[in-house]
Amino acid sequence: MFDTSSSRNTVAVGYATLPAGTGAGEPQRLLRIVAEVDGRTHKIVDASFTMLTDTSQRWLRQLIVGSDLTSETDAQRFRAGMERWFLGNSRQTIINAYGDMAQRYAAHAGILQPQA
């Protein structure tokens, strides 16, 4: 059994709605990013994504694992990577979900929120 009294990691979830007509978004259109975050460093140690293919999930995991959810620099790096190398209709939705997740985490941690 997982001992939550000694865990310093947090699960942070971000949500965004996929655009209408996106194949991945029919019939459910809510995309989620779920990340395990080290509470001491604020860095993502693992992540999963709903409504995305295995390939997209693997690529996105490589992009965000190690990112500090409280760092504006890491938020900008994430956005730049998405805009340059992710060529799908859900690009902006994923960026929005990351921003939502970062804001939720920052509120939980009691620190200023980054903008994704």
CORBELNOR-V657687 format. One line per field, one symbol per residue. phi: phi as a letter, one per 20 degrees, with the letter a starting at -180 (. if undefined). psi: psi as a letter, one per 30 degrees, with the letter a starting at -180 (. if undefined). burial: # if it has 9 or more other ideal C-beta (glycine too) atoms within 8 Angstrom, else .. A space follows every 50 residues. Layout:
BEGIN
phi = ???
psi = ???
burial = ???
END
This chain:
BEGIN
phi = .feffdfdecedcccbeffgnfgfedeedeecddcecffedmefdabbce mcfgffffffgffdfnfefdeffffffffffffeddddfegfffffffff fffffffffmcfefde
psi = kkjfffkglkkkkkklkkkkfkefgkfkgjkkkkkkkjfefgkkflllkl glleeeeeeeeeefkfkjfgkeeeeeeeeeeeeefjhlfgeeeeeeeeee eeeeeeeefhlkklj.
burial = ........##.########..#.##...###########..###..#.#. ##...##.###.###.#.###..##.###.##...#..###.######## ######..#....#.#
END
